[in-house]
Amino acid sequence: MTIPLMPSDASTQFIFFSGKGGVGKTSMACTHAVRYADEGKRTLIVTTDPASNLADVFEQKIGHQITPIARVPNLFAMEIDPDKATQEYIDRALAPIRTLFPPQIVQVMEEQMSGPCTAEIAAFDRFTDFLDAPSQNGSAFDVVIFDTAPTGHTIRLLELPAEWSQSIDAAAQGSGQTCIGPVAAIQDAKHKYERALAAMRRSAQTRFVFVLHPEAISMKETRRAIEELSKLGIHNFQLIVNGIIPPEGTHNPLFAARAEMQARYLAQIEREFDYPTQRMTLLAGEIKGAEKLRQVGRIFFDGATVGEEFQPLLSANGPHMPQWDGADVRVRLVPNGQRRTIFFAGKGGVGKTVASCVTAVWLARQGYKTLLLTTDPAAHLGDVLDTPVGDEVTPVSEQPNLWAVKIDPKATAEAYKARILDDARQRGRPESAIKVMEEELNSPCTEEIAAFDKFIEYASQDDWDVVVFDTAPTGHTLRLLELPVDWSKQIDVKVFASVDTAVADDVAKARFGKVIQMMCDPAQSTFAFVMYPESTPMLEAWRAAQELSSVGIHPGLVVANMVIPPEQATTPFVQSRRAMQEKYLAEIGKRFGVPVVQFPLLPHEVKGLAMLAGLGEQVYGKVTVSFAA
């Protein structure tokens, strides 16, 4: 069954593209946008993803404003910048207050709005503008496409209208102040969010297109996201199964084995997902630029055959790839007299979970007491380890020296709130102050504060030789890593406002400071950026690395995932993909200037301790504990 084109009625049509990161969501969103624009529909594509790559796909600058796309009449794009959206939101919320209150009161309100909490709602506020009144200079859009962030983060974003409405209602009954501004100043916003959620629920106007690969984790993510959205009253779902190996790719044994695996999952998708579904073939080359997107559209919508335009030029010698000794890699993984913390960062879906599990198992097998932890709302550790991972630190069965835990945002937030309020009661704070604190702690942003608080707790423990963090996708990770600075401001004026601010300030800053110092010290921490050897994941990781460098954190390793082994490049299709990968492996080495670990493309999904152990020895080598000395 094919996904129908837009119905022709007077109202603006909204399409949300979602799914696990790295499945081709942006390519598919852009392909649809170009097709609708070419049909004469005035089309806008907008992203709320902090790790946006719209500009890379369209090969032009876009940024935080509605921008016409070159060579595609009727098409416009916007990348919502969280920092600019936050400042715009604060200025707009406080504008009526500035004329009514003295500067010192306004300053307190600005401080109360200085946290990541405001940043998230500000991005959503800008996002809802396009659901509420989708136009530019008075001209309405026929189609608005949202290239949303990876699934776990998207769901949190989509829950915001309901959560903030509850938070605003509660504050209106209490102190009249929320951590996103004065209630009086945001009542209009509340109504806008409610209208936005109503638009998302209208199946005749809005549809959610999930892009997935025919793989177990991708299917699980899609099912989970559909269930979460269904709870919000959203029911118009469609699927695009992307990355299907074409017949000409199966003449190679590696790709033939992967095609067999895909065939099993394709059959399972047909059985278990009762939604309109379209398939898209894996292409040998990249999808970049308006003309390539039109060609993809002809393949996807019209059933055209794949032409030579997706075959990269083959080089006789191939690009020069920097070579690193295995010891250069291992010295960045093992502890050397003090605990080592390893952070895996990168775009969602590029293999951070596999890389972190392989690394943790390898370290545990060398005798190091290793804790494997995820802060990703869409936790996949248990899937890859093939063993349950819960909210408490638990030994991984059948692998000595390895423990694992996931942070559940909701459960962690409840425990965090209870601890803060108990502490305030023990300090003898009056019940009126406790009530104000409870109001503030009931805001949706408490989950993020609590998750980071838990993160610090594990990062500060001395029980481990190595702590491995399977972090959330790049944009979300950066927000998480910016939290120490943001929350040190936020906690001063918000959480501990009714307690002893000076004491709380000292405690918070000392705790945060220790963690920041650890993150910045290459002798204690290694930031490993995981990516496919392709243009978009590489550029996204590079931008993320530059942003981290601005706060003194520098890359220690790169993991290039799903690299086709040279001996497998035996057919034109595989040779073309290998040539593309070699080009980017060389560029990755030059850009990052750190060791590049190559994880090979395998015939099957990586799952279970035996497979993780074997892959670890393949990429890191067979070493013993004595190496650390």
Backbone torsions as a table, in degrees:
resi	resn	phi	psi	omega
1	MET	NA	133.6	-179.0
2	THR	-95.4	154.3	177.3
3	ILE	-78.9	123.1	-176.4
4	PRO	-70.0	153.7	172.3
5	LEU	-73.0	173.5	-173.6
6	MET	-62.7	136.4	172.8
7	PRO	-68.7	148.0	-177.1
8	SER	-95.0	95.4	170.4
9	ASP	-135.0	177.3	-169.1
10	ALA	-72.9	-29.0	-173.3
11	SER	-80.6	154.9	176.4
12	THR	-65.4	137.9	177.0
13	GLN	-98.8	136.4	-179.8
14	PHE	-114.3	134.2	176.5
15	ILE	-129.0	123.3	174.8
16	PHE	-101.9	123.6	172.6
17	PHE	-99.2	127.7	-177.3
18	SER	-143.1	175.2	-179.3
19	GLY	139.8	169.2	178.1
20	LYS	-56.6	139.5	-179.8
21	GLY	-59.0	150.0	175.8
22	GLY	84.3	8.1	-177.6
23	VAL	-97.7	3.8	-179.6
24	GLY	93.0	23.1	-178.0
25	LYS	-60.6	-46.9	-177.8
26	THR	-66.4	-41.7	178.5
27	SER	-59.6	-43.8	-179.6
28	MET	-68.7	-39.8	178.2
29	ALA	-62.4	-44.4	-179.7
30	CYS	-67.4	-36.8	177.7
31	THR	-61.6	-44.9	177.4
32	HIS	-63.4	-42.7	-177.9
33	ALA	-60.5	-45.3	-180.0
34	VAL	-64.2	-42.1	-179.5
35	ARG	-61.9	-47.6	-178.9
36	TYR	-64.1	-41.0	179.0
37	ALA	-63.3	-42.1	179.2
38	ASP	-64.2	-24.3	177.5
39	GLU	-83.9	3.0	177.5
40	GLY	95.2	2.6	178.9
41	LYS	-84.1	130.4	177.5
42	ARG	-72.7	112.5	-166.3
43	THR	-122.3	137.8	174.6
44	LEU	-121.5	132.8	170.7
45	ILE	-115.6	127.7	-175.3
46	VAL	-131.7	143.6	178.8
47	THR	-125.3	141.0	172.0
48	THR	-105.1	7.7	-176.4
49	ASP	-76.8	119.3	177.5
50	PRO	-60.4	-22.5	177.9
51	ALA	-102.9	43.0	-174.1
52	SER	-62.8	146.1	175.8
53	ASN	-131.2	24.6	176.6
54	LEU	-57.2	-43.4	-178.3
55	ALA	-60.8	-36.7	178.8
56	ASP	-65.7	-42.2	-177.2
57	VAL	-68.4	-42.6	-178.8
58	PHE	-85.9	-5.0	177.4
59	GLU	56.3	45.4	175.6
60	GLN	-158.8	161.4	177.8
61	LYS	-72.9	136.6	178.5
62	ILE	-121.7	-79.0	174.4
63	GLY	83.2	-164.9	-168.9
64	HIS	-88.8	47.7	174.0
65	GLN	-158.3	155.6	178.5
66	ILE	-67.3	120.4	-171.6
67	THR	-124.1	129.1	175.7
68	PRO	-68.3	140.7	179.8
69	ILE	-90.7	126.6	-179.0
70	ALA	-62.7	143.0	175.7
71	ARG	66.7	9.3	174.4
72	VAL	-134.9	86.5	176.8
73	PRO	-57.1	147.4	179.7
74	ASN	78.3	-0.8	-177.9
75	LEU	-111.5	132.6	178.6
76	PHE	-130.6	156.4	-179.7
77	ALA	-142.8	156.9	174.9
78	MET	-149.2	136.3	173.2
79	GLU	-110.1	109.5	-177.5
80	ILE	-69.2	119.8	179.5
81	ASP	-90.3	118.0	-174.9
82	PRO	-58.0	-39.8	-177.5
83	ASP	-67.1	-45.3	-179.6
84	LYS	-67.7	-40.7	179.2
85	ALA	-62.0	-38.1	-179.9
86	THR	-63.9	-47.7	-178.9
87	GLN	-64.0	-41.2	177.8
88	GLU	-60.7	-41.9	-178.5
89	TYR	-65.1	-46.5	-179.5
90	ILE	-62.4	-45.5	-179.6
91	ASP	-59.8	-42.2	-177.3
92	ARG	-69.6	-41.0	-177.8
93	ALA	-67.6	-35.2	-174.7
94	LEU	-94.5	-8.3	-176.8
95	ALA	-53.4	-48.3	-179.9
96	PRO	-71.4	-22.2	-177.8
97	ILE	-74.5	-35.9	-173.6
98	ARG	-59.1	-32.6	-177.8
99	THR	-83.1	-12.0	-173.6
100	LEU	-106.5	-23.8	-172.9
101	PHE	-123.6	155.2	177.3
102	PRO	-67.4	156.9	-174.8
103	PRO	-54.9	-36.9	-177.1
104	GLN	-66.0	-32.9	176.8
105	ILE	-69.7	-42.7	178.9
106	VAL	-61.7	-37.7	-179.9
107	GLN	-63.7	-41.3	177.3
108	VAL	-60.8	-43.3	179.4
109	MET	-63.0	-40.1	178.6
110	GLU	-62.9	-40.7	178.5
111	GLU	-63.2	-39.9	-179.9
112	GLN	-66.3	-19.9	-179.4
113	MET	-102.2	17.6	-171.4
114	SER	-90.7	-0.6	-173.3
115	GLY	-92.5	174.4	177.8
116	PRO	-59.8	-26.3	176.6
117	CYS	-52.0	-48.5	-179.4
118	THR	-65.8	-37.5	-178.8
119	ALA	-60.1	-41.0	-177.5
120	GLU	-69.2	-44.0	-179.1
121	ILE	-70.9	-30.1	178.7
122	ALA	-66.9	-41.4	176.6
123	ALA	-62.7	-41.1	179.9
124	PHE	-68.5	-35.3	178.6
125	ASP	-60.2	-43.3	179.1
126	ARG	-67.3	-40.4	179.3
127	PHE	-60.4	-42.3	-177.7
128	THR	-71.6	-19.3	175.1
129	ASP	-55.3	-36.7	-175.9
130	PHE	-79.3	-21.2	173.4
131	LEU	-83.4	-29.3	-173.8
132	ASP	-85.3	-44.6	-179.1
133	ALA	-146.5	74.8	-172.9
134	PRO	-75.8	91.3	-179.6
135	SER	-153.1	167.6	174.7
136	GLN	-138.3	123.9	-178.1
137	ASN	51.6	38.9	177.4
138	GLY	84.2	-8.1	179.7
139	SER	-96.1	119.5	-176.7
140	ALA	-73.4	152.5	173.3
141	PHE	-91.3	142.9	174.9
142	ASP	-79.6	-36.7	-176.9
143	VAL	-134.7	131.8	171.5
144	VAL	-120.9	121.6	-179.1
145	ILE	-108.6	127.8	177.9
146	PHE	-104.6	112.4	173.2
147	ASP	-86.9	87.9	-168.2
148	THR	-79.6	166.2	178.3
149	ALA	-70.1	165.9	-178.7
150	PRO	-53.7	156.3	-160.8
151	THR	-50.2	-52.7	-175.4
152	GLY	-57.1	-44.6	-179.6
153	HIS	-70.5	-37.9	178.7
154	THR	-59.1	-44.7	-177.9
155	ILE	-62.1	-42.3	177.0
156	ARG	-60.5	-41.0	179.6
157	LEU	-64.3	-42.5	-177.6
158	LEU	-73.3	-20.5	175.8
159	GLU	-77.2	-16.4	-172.4
160	LEU	-58.5	-42.0	-178.4
161	PRO	-55.0	-46.8	-179.3
162	ALA	-66.3	-44.0	-177.4
163	GLU	-65.5	-44.9	-177.6
164	TRP	-69.2	-34.8	176.9
165	SER	-58.9	-44.2	178.7
166	GLN	-64.1	-42.7	-178.8
167	SER	-63.8	-42.7	-180.0
168	ILE	-65.5	-42.7	178.3
169	ASP	-58.9	-46.8	-177.4
170	ALA	-63.1	-41.9	-178.9
171	ALA	-67.4	-34.2	179.7
172	ALA	-63.0	-31.3	179.0
173	GLN	-81.0	-15.5	-175.9
174	GLY	-111.1	-114.7	-171.8
175	SER	-79.5	-13.6	-178.3
176	GLY	80.4	8.2	-178.9
177	GLN	-127.9	135.6	174.3
178	THR	-124.0	169.4	-179.9
179	CYS	-76.7	1.2	173.7
180	ILE	-113.4	15.6	174.8
181	GLY	121.4	172.3	179.8
182	PRO	-63.7	139.9	-178.5
183	VAL	-55.1	-44.7	-176.9
184	ALA	-59.3	-32.4	-176.8
185	ALA	-80.6	-14.2	-176.4
186	ILE	-120.1	9.3	177.2
187	GLN	-61.2	-39.7	178.3
188	ASP	-61.6	-39.3	179.2
189	ALA	-62.5	-38.8	179.1
190	LYS	-57.0	-45.4	-179.5
191	HIS	-65.2	-35.1	178.1
192	LYS	-65.3	-41.4	179.8
193	TYR	-64.9	-38.2	179.0
194	GLU	-65.3	-39.3	177.0
195	ARG	-65.5	-37.2	179.8
196	ALA	-63.9	-44.2	179.3
197	LEU	-65.6	-36.7	177.2
198	ALA	-62.5	-39.9	178.5
199	ALA	-64.3	-39.2	179.1
200	MET	-64.0	-28.4	-176.8
201	ARG	-84.3	-12.7	-178.0
202	ARG	-81.4	104.1	-175.5
203	SER	-64.6	-28.1	179.7
204	ALA	-71.2	-18.2	-175.1
205	GLN	-113.6	-26.7	-170.5
206	THR	-129.8	137.2	172.8
207	ARG	-136.5	150.9	178.8
208	PHE	-110.6	119.0	-178.9
209	VAL	-105.8	116.6	178.7
210	PHE	-96.5	123.8	176.2
211	VAL	-98.2	130.2	-179.0
212	LEU	-145.0	158.0	171.0
213	HIS	-93.8	153.2	175.5
214	PRO	-75.6	72.0	-178.9
215	GLU	-141.9	156.6	-172.8
216	ALA	-62.0	-49.1	-175.3
217	ILE	-66.3	-41.1	179.2
218	SER	-62.1	-40.4	177.6
219	MET	-65.7	-42.3	-179.5
220	LYS	-62.3	-43.1	178.0
221	GLU	-59.5	-44.6	-178.2
222	THR	-63.1	-45.0	-179.6
223	ARG	-61.9	-43.6	-179.3
224	ARG	-63.3	-43.4	-178.4
225	ALA	-65.7	-40.5	178.9
226	ILE	-63.3	-41.8	178.4
227	GLU	-62.4	-42.5	-179.8
228	GLU	-64.4	-43.7	-179.2
229	LEU	-68.2	-35.0	178.6
230	SER	-60.9	-36.0	178.5
231	LYS	-64.5	-24.6	179.1
232	LEU	-88.6	4.8	178.8
233	GLY	84.2	19.8	179.1
234	ILE	-104.9	129.4	-171.0
235	HIS	-136.8	-2.8	-176.5
236	ASN	-94.0	93.1	-175.0
237	PHE	-114.6	145.2	173.3
238	GLN	-140.0	157.7	-175.8
239	LEU	-122.8	145.4	165.3
240	ILE	-124.3	116.9	176.4
241	VAL	-92.6	112.4	-170.1
242	ASN	-108.1	161.9	173.5
243	GLY	76.1	27.9	-178.6
244	ILE	-79.1	126.0	-177.1
245	ILE	-65.8	125.5	-178.5
246	PRO	-75.9	164.0	-179.1
247	PRO	-54.3	-39.3	-178.4
248	GLU	-67.5	-16.9	177.9
249	GLY	-82.0	-16.5	-172.9
250	THR	-86.7	4.1	176.3
251	HIS	-76.9	-2.7	178.6
252	ASN	-107.7	135.7	-173.8
253	PRO	-60.2	-39.2	179.9
254	LEU	-63.5	-49.3	-178.3
255	PHE	-72.4	-28.7	175.9
256	ALA	-64.6	-41.0	178.9
257	ALA	-66.3	-40.8	178.5
258	ARG	-67.3	-35.1	178.0
259	ALA	-65.1	-37.2	176.0
260	GLU	-62.8	-43.4	177.7
261	MET	-61.6	-44.7	179.2
262	GLN	-60.8	-40.0	-178.2
263	ALA	-60.2	-38.6	178.7
264	ARG	-64.6	-43.5	-178.8
265	TYR	-71.9	-33.5	176.7
266	LEU	-62.0	-41.0	177.2
267	ALA	-64.9	-39.0	179.4
268	GLN	-66.1	-39.5	177.9
269	ILE	-61.5	-43.0	178.8
270	GLU	-61.4	-38.7	-177.9
271	ARG	-72.7	-39.5	-165.4
272	GLU	-102.1	-16.0	-178.6
273	PHE	-116.5	107.8	-176.8
274	ASP	-94.6	62.4	-179.5
275	TYR	-134.4	155.6	174.3
276	PRO	-54.9	131.1	-173.0
277	THR	-135.0	137.5	174.9
278	GLN	-126.8	148.7	-179.8
279	ARG	-109.5	149.8	177.1
280	MET	-133.4	131.9	-175.6
281	THR	-76.0	153.1	171.6
282	LEU	-73.7	129.4	-178.9
283	LEU	-99.1	152.5	-177.8
284	ALA	-74.7	-25.5	-177.8
285	GLY	-119.2	-171.5	-174.9
286	GLU	-88.0	159.0	175.6
287	ILE	-109.8	99.5	179.5
288	LYS	-146.2	136.0	177.3
289	GLY	94.8	155.5	-174.5
290	ALA	-60.9	-42.5	-176.2
291	GLU	-67.5	-40.3	176.9
292	LYS	-62.4	-39.4	179.3
293	LEU	-64.9	-36.8	176.2
294	ARG	-65.0	-39.9	178.7
295	GLN	-64.6	-40.5	176.2
296	VAL	-62.3	-40.4	177.8
297	GLY	-59.0	-40.4	178.6
298	ARG	-65.5	-36.7	177.8
299	ILE	-68.7	-46.0	-172.9
300	PHE	-73.9	-50.1	-174.4
301	PHE	-84.8	-37.4	-169.6
302	ASP	-105.0	-6.4	179.6
303	GLY	75.2	21.7	179.3
304	ALA	-67.9	156.6	177.7
305	THR	-80.2	156.0	179.9
306	VAL	-74.9	127.2	-179.9
307	GLY	-95.3	-177.1	-177.1
308	GLU	-72.8	-10.7	-178.0
309	GLU	-63.1	-17.6	179.1
310	PHE	-99.5	12.1	177.1
311	GLN	-99.4	110.8	178.3
312	PRO	-66.8	152.6	179.0
313	LEU	-68.1	133.6	-179.7
314	LEU	-89.2	134.6	178.4
315	SER	-100.2	142.0	-177.9
316	ALA	-63.9	-41.9	-175.5
317	ASN	-103.1	-20.0	-177.2
318	GLY	78.2	159.7	-179.8
319	PRO	-71.8	159.3	178.0
320	HIS	-78.7	125.8	178.4
321	MET	-111.4	125.5	179.5
322	PRO	-57.6	140.4	179.6
323	GLN	-106.1	136.8	179.7
324	TRP	-123.5	141.9	175.7
325	ASP	-74.0	146.0	179.9
326	GLY	-57.7	-32.1	179.6
327	ALA	-64.4	-31.7	177.3
328	ASP	-62.1	-33.4	178.9
329	VAL	-76.8	-50.0	-172.7
330	ARG	-63.2	-34.2	-178.6
331	VAL	-65.6	-18.7	178.7
332	ARG	-91.7	-2.1	-178.9
333	LEU	-110.3	-36.6	-172.4
334	VAL	-90.5	149.3	177.0
335	PRO	-71.4	150.6	-179.6
336	ASN	-135.1	72.6	178.8
337	GLY	91.0	-13.8	175.5
338	GLN	-147.9	162.5	-175.1
339	ARG	-60.9	142.4	176.5
340	ARG	-106.8	133.1	174.2
341	THR	-116.2	126.7	-177.6
342	ILE	-115.8	124.0	178.5
343	PHE	-107.6	126.6	173.9
344	PHE	-101.3	120.2	-176.1
345	ALA	-123.5	160.6	177.3
346	GLY	149.4	170.4	178.8
347	LYS	-57.0	144.8	178.7
348	GLY	-59.8	138.0	174.6
349	GLY	90.5	0.3	-177.8
350	VAL	-90.2	-2.2	174.8
351	GLY	112.6	22.6	179.2
352	LYS	-61.1	-40.2	-177.4
353	THR	-64.8	-44.5	178.0
354	VAL	-61.6	-46.8	-178.5
355	ALA	-61.0	-42.4	-178.8
356	SER	-68.6	-38.9	179.5
357	CYS	-67.6	-43.9	178.0
358	VAL	-59.0	-45.1	-177.4
359	THR	-66.7	-44.0	-179.0
360	ALA	-64.3	-43.2	178.6
361	VAL	-63.7	-43.4	179.4
362	TRP	-60.0	-44.7	-179.6
363	LEU	-65.9	-41.3	179.2
364	ALA	-62.7	-38.3	179.7
365	ARG	-68.5	-19.7	175.4
366	GLN	-86.1	-2.0	176.6
367	GLY	101.7	3.5	179.9
368	TYR	-86.1	132.7	175.0
369	LYS	-69.6	114.5	-168.5
370	THR	-123.1	130.6	173.9
371	LEU	-108.2	126.9	178.5
372	LEU	-108.1	123.2	-170.2
373	LEU	-134.4	142.6	173.0
374	THR	-122.9	139.4	169.8
375	THR	-110.0	6.4	-178.1
376	ASP	-75.0	125.0	177.4
377	PRO	-58.7	-29.6	178.1
378	ALA	-98.4	66.5	-171.9
379	ALA	-67.1	130.9	-179.4
380	HIS	-120.5	6.1	-176.9
381	LEU	-54.8	-47.1	-177.0
382	GLY	-62.4	-34.7	179.1
383	ASP	-63.9	-44.7	-176.3
384	VAL	-75.0	-42.1	178.4
385	LEU	-69.5	-17.7	-176.8
386	ASP	60.1	36.0	177.5
387	THR	-152.0	144.5	-176.8
388	PRO	-62.3	139.9	174.7
389	VAL	-123.7	121.9	-174.7
390	GLY	-110.4	-164.2	-175.4
391	ASP	-86.0	-5.7	175.9
392	GLU	-113.8	148.8	177.8
393	VAL	-62.5	123.2	-174.6
394	THR	-135.4	138.6	175.0
395	PRO	-61.9	141.6	174.6
396	VAL	-83.1	116.7	-174.9
397	SER	-60.8	141.9	177.0
398	GLU	71.2	8.6	172.4
399	GLN	-134.0	93.3	178.7
400	PRO	-55.7	150.0	176.3
401	ASN	73.1	8.5	-179.5
402	LEU	-121.9	128.4	174.7
403	TRP	-123.9	155.0	-179.7
404	ALA	-142.4	152.7	178.0
405	VAL	-157.6	148.7	171.3
406	LYS	-120.8	147.6	177.8
407	ILE	-93.2	116.7	175.5
408	ASP	-89.7	114.3	-173.0
409	PRO	-58.4	-42.2	-175.5
410	LYS	-69.7	-46.7	-179.7
411	ALA	-64.6	-40.9	179.8
412	THR	-63.8	-38.9	-179.6
413	ALA	-63.5	-41.4	-179.9
414	GLU	-63.0	-44.8	179.4
415	ALA	-64.5	-39.6	179.9
416	TYR	-63.0	-46.5	179.8
417	LYS	-59.6	-45.7	-178.9
418	ALA	-60.7	-41.0	-178.3
419	ARG	-66.0	-44.7	-179.1
420	ILE	-62.6	-44.7	-177.2
421	LEU	-70.3	-38.3	177.2
422	ASP	-62.3	-40.6	179.6
423	ASP	-62.5	-42.5	179.9
424	ALA	-64.2	-39.1	179.4
425	ARG	-65.9	-41.8	180.0
426	GLN	-63.8	-28.4	177.8
427	ARG	-80.8	0.3	176.0
428	GLY	78.4	24.2	179.2
429	ARG	-68.6	143.5	-179.6
430	PRO	-65.1	155.5	-176.2
431	GLU	-61.8	-30.8	178.0
432	SER	-63.5	-39.2	178.0
433	ALA	-68.8	-39.2	178.1
434	ILE	-60.4	-40.8	-178.7
435	LYS	-63.5	-41.9	178.1
436	VAL	-62.8	-44.1	179.2
437	MET	-61.8	-41.5	-179.1
438	GLU	-63.4	-40.8	176.3
439	GLU	-56.6	-48.5	-177.0
440	GLU	-65.1	-39.4	-178.2
441	LEU	-72.4	-16.9	178.7
442	ASN	-82.0	2.0	177.8
443	SER	-74.4	152.4	-176.0
444	PRO	-59.4	-25.7	-175.9
445	CYS	-70.3	-12.3	-179.7
446	THR	-60.4	-32.1	178.0
447	GLU	-56.8	-42.9	-177.4
448	GLU	-71.5	-38.7	175.3
449	ILE	-59.5	-46.6	-175.2
450	ALA	-65.1	-39.8	178.8
451	ALA	-61.5	-41.9	179.5
452	PHE	-69.5	-36.7	176.9
453	ASP	-58.7	-41.4	178.6
454	LYS	-67.5	-41.1	176.3
455	PHE	-53.9	-46.5	179.4
456	ILE	-62.8	-40.2	-178.8
457	GLU	-57.1	-47.6	-179.9
458	TYR	-70.1	-39.8	-178.1
459	ALA	-66.0	-22.0	-177.2
460	SER	-94.2	-7.9	-177.1
461	GLN	-72.2	146.1	179.3
462	ASP	-102.8	11.1	-174.9
463	ASP	-77.6	-13.8	-168.5
464	TRP	-116.9	148.5	169.4
465	ASP	-79.5	-37.4	-179.4
466	VAL	-138.5	136.6	170.3
467	VAL	-115.5	123.7	-179.3
468	VAL	-110.1	121.9	179.3
469	PHE	-102.4	119.2	171.2
470	ASP	-89.1	90.1	-168.7
471	THR	-80.1	167.8	178.8
472	ALA	-74.3	168.4	-179.1
473	PRO	-55.3	159.9	-163.8
474	THR	-47.9	-55.4	-175.8
475	GLY	-60.7	-43.4	-179.9
476	HIS	-67.0	-39.1	178.4
477	THR	-60.5	-45.2	-179.8
478	LEU	-60.4	-41.5	177.2
479	ARG	-60.5	-42.5	-178.3
480	LEU	-64.2	-42.2	-177.4
481	LEU	-75.6	-18.9	173.9
482	GLU	-80.3	-13.0	-173.5
483	LEU	-58.6	-37.7	-177.0
484	PRO	-53.1	-46.1	-178.9
485	VAL	-68.4	-48.4	-177.2
486	ASP	-61.9	-46.6	-174.7
487	TRP	-74.6	-22.9	175.7
488	SER	-64.3	-32.9	173.6
489	LYS	-72.6	-47.9	-173.3
490	GLN	-61.8	-43.9	-175.8
491	ILE	-66.5	-36.8	178.6
492	ASP	-53.2	-47.9	-170.9
493	VAL	-99.0	-13.0	-171.2
494	LYS	-112.9	-76.2	-171.3
495	VAL	-63.5	-42.1	-176.2
496	PHE	-101.6	17.2	-175.9
497	ALA	-58.0	-32.1	-176.0
498	SER	-98.8	3.2	179.6
499	VAL	-106.9	-152.8	179.2
500	ASP	-89.5	97.7	-171.5
501	THR	-59.9	-41.9	-176.7
502	ALA	-63.2	-45.7	179.2
503	VAL	-63.7	-46.6	-179.8
504	ALA	-59.3	-40.6	-179.7
505	ASP	-60.2	-47.6	-178.8
506	ASP	-62.6	-44.6	-178.3
507	VAL	-63.6	-48.6	-177.8
508	ALA	-61.8	-47.3	-175.8
509	LYS	-68.0	-35.7	177.6
510	ALA	-64.7	-42.6	-178.9
511	ARG	-66.2	-47.6	179.1
512	PHE	-64.5	-42.6	-176.4
513	GLY	-59.2	-39.4	179.7
514	LYS	-63.2	-41.4	-179.1
515	VAL	-68.8	-43.1	179.5
516	ILE	-62.0	-42.0	179.0
517	GLN	-61.6	-41.0	177.9
518	MET	-62.8	-44.5	-179.1
519	MET	-61.7	-34.8	-175.2
520	CYS	-83.4	-10.6	-175.0
521	ASP	-96.4	109.8	-178.4
522	PRO	-64.5	-16.9	175.9
523	ALA	-74.9	-20.8	-179.6
524	GLN	-109.3	-29.5	-172.8
525	SER	-129.3	144.7	173.8
526	THR	-128.5	123.3	172.8
527	PHE	-97.2	115.0	-179.6
528	ALA	-107.5	119.3	179.8
529	PHE	-93.8	124.3	-177.8
530	VAL	-102.1	136.1	180.0
531	MET	-158.5	157.4	165.4
532	TYR	-78.3	150.2	174.9
533	PRO	-77.0	68.8	178.8
534	GLU	-138.2	163.5	-172.0
535	SER	-60.8	-55.2	-171.9
536	THR	-64.1	-50.7	178.3
537	PRO	-59.6	-37.1	179.6
538	MET	-64.5	-46.9	-178.7
539	LEU	-65.3	-38.6	178.1
540	GLU	-63.8	-44.2	179.2
541	ALA	-65.3	-37.2	179.9
542	TRP	-64.6	-43.2	177.7
543	ARG	-63.5	-41.9	178.9
544	ALA	-62.9	-40.5	179.5
545	ALA	-64.7	-39.8	178.6
546	GLN	-64.7	-39.6	179.8
547	GLU	-65.5	-40.6	176.8
548	LEU	-65.9	-36.1	179.7
549	SER	-60.9	-29.7	-179.4
550	SER	-66.8	-18.7	175.8
551	VAL	-109.9	18.4	173.0
552	GLY	87.1	12.2	179.1
553	ILE	-107.8	126.9	-175.2
554	HIS	-122.3	149.5	179.6
555	PRO	-61.3	143.2	175.8
556	GLY	-109.9	-29.0	-178.9
557	LEU	-147.8	158.6	166.4
558	VAL	-123.5	134.7	171.6
559	VAL	-108.5	114.6	173.7
560	ALA	-93.0	115.5	-172.1
561	ASN	-101.9	154.6	177.3
562	MET	58.0	41.3	177.5
563	VAL	-79.1	127.0	178.8
564	ILE	-70.9	121.5	178.6
565	PRO	-59.3	139.5	-176.9
566	PRO	-54.3	-37.0	-177.5
567	GLU	-68.9	-13.4	179.4
568	GLN	-90.6	-6.1	-178.6
569	ALA	-81.2	72.7	-171.9
570	THR	-111.8	-5.4	179.0
571	THR	-129.2	159.4	-178.6
572	PRO	-55.3	-41.6	-179.0
573	PHE	-62.7	-48.4	-177.8
574	VAL	-70.6	-36.9	177.2
575	GLN	-61.3	-38.8	179.3
576	SER	-64.5	-43.9	-179.9
577	ARG	-68.8	-37.8	177.6
578	ARG	-64.3	-41.0	179.0
579	ALA	-62.1	-41.5	177.4
580	MET	-62.3	-44.3	-179.9
581	GLN	-63.1	-41.9	-179.2
582	GLU	-60.4	-40.5	178.4
583	LYS	-57.9	-44.5	-177.0
584	TYR	-80.9	-28.9	174.1
585	LEU	-60.8	-40.8	178.1
586	ALA	-64.8	-43.3	-179.1
587	GLU	-67.6	-38.2	177.7
588	ILE	-59.2	-46.3	179.8
589	GLY	-59.1	-41.8	-179.1
590	LYS	-70.8	-42.5	-176.3
591	ARG	-66.3	-48.3	-170.5
592	PHE	-87.6	-31.1	176.9
593	GLY	64.8	24.9	177.9
594	VAL	-129.7	165.6	179.5
595	PRO	-56.1	139.6	177.7
596	VAL	-110.8	116.4	177.3
597	VAL	-92.8	127.3	-178.6
598	GLN	-101.0	116.0	173.2
599	PHE	-93.4	122.6	-173.8
600	PRO	-74.6	151.8	167.5
601	LEU	-68.4	129.3	-175.1
602	LEU	-113.2	160.6	-179.0
603	PRO	-65.2	-25.0	-174.9
604	HIS	-135.2	169.7	176.1
605	GLU	-65.9	149.0	178.0
606	VAL	-82.5	118.5	-177.2
607	LYS	-157.1	133.7	175.6
608	GLY	95.8	152.5	-174.5
609	LEU	-63.7	-38.7	-177.6
610	ALA	-62.7	-44.6	179.7
611	MET	-67.3	-39.5	177.9
612	LEU	-63.7	-41.2	179.9
613	ALA	-65.0	-43.4	179.8
614	GLY	-63.7	-42.6	-180.0
615	LEU	-67.0	-37.2	177.9
616	GLY	-60.4	-44.4	178.9
617	GLU	-66.3	-34.2	179.9
618	GLN	-66.0	-41.6	-174.6
619	VAL	-93.8	-29.8	-176.9
620	TYR	-107.8	-18.8	178.8
621	GLY	95.7	165.4	179.0
622	LYS	-94.6	100.2	179.2
623	VAL	-122.7	168.6	-179.0
624	THR	-117.3	171.8	-178.7
625	VAL	-59.1	-31.2	-176.9
626	SER	-60.4	-18.2	179.2
627	PHE	-58.4	-36.1	-175.4
628	ALA	-63.3	-27.0	-179.2
629	ALA	-69.8	NA	NA
